[in-house]
Amino acid sequence: MADVTYYGADWCVDCRRSKAQMDSLGIKYEEKNVEQEAAYAVEAESISGRKNIPVIVFTDGEFLVEPSNAALEEALAKRNLIG
């Protein structure tokens, strides 16, 4: 099961950065590409209330929108997803 749900798009610089960070940390995530599936864009906006991506949702229901690397790492560590 994925630890995180990631909403993003390949053209988005912040999305690529967050995705690369999660990859480097070995985070298991479900990817929902908002460019390939319009319903995912609607889902992401309904979660965050904004059109900005990436939206990163944790299993506890909390989420981040366009997080910095430090904020994402802090959120992952808080949930014991990284060492």
Secondary structure as UniProt FT lines:
FT   STRAND          4..8
FT   TURN            10..11
FT   HELIX           13..25
FT   STRAND          29..33
FT   TURN            34..36
FT   HELIX           38..48
FT   STRAND          55..58
FT   TURN            59..60
FT   STRAND          63..65
FT   HELIX           69..78
FT   TURN            79..80
//
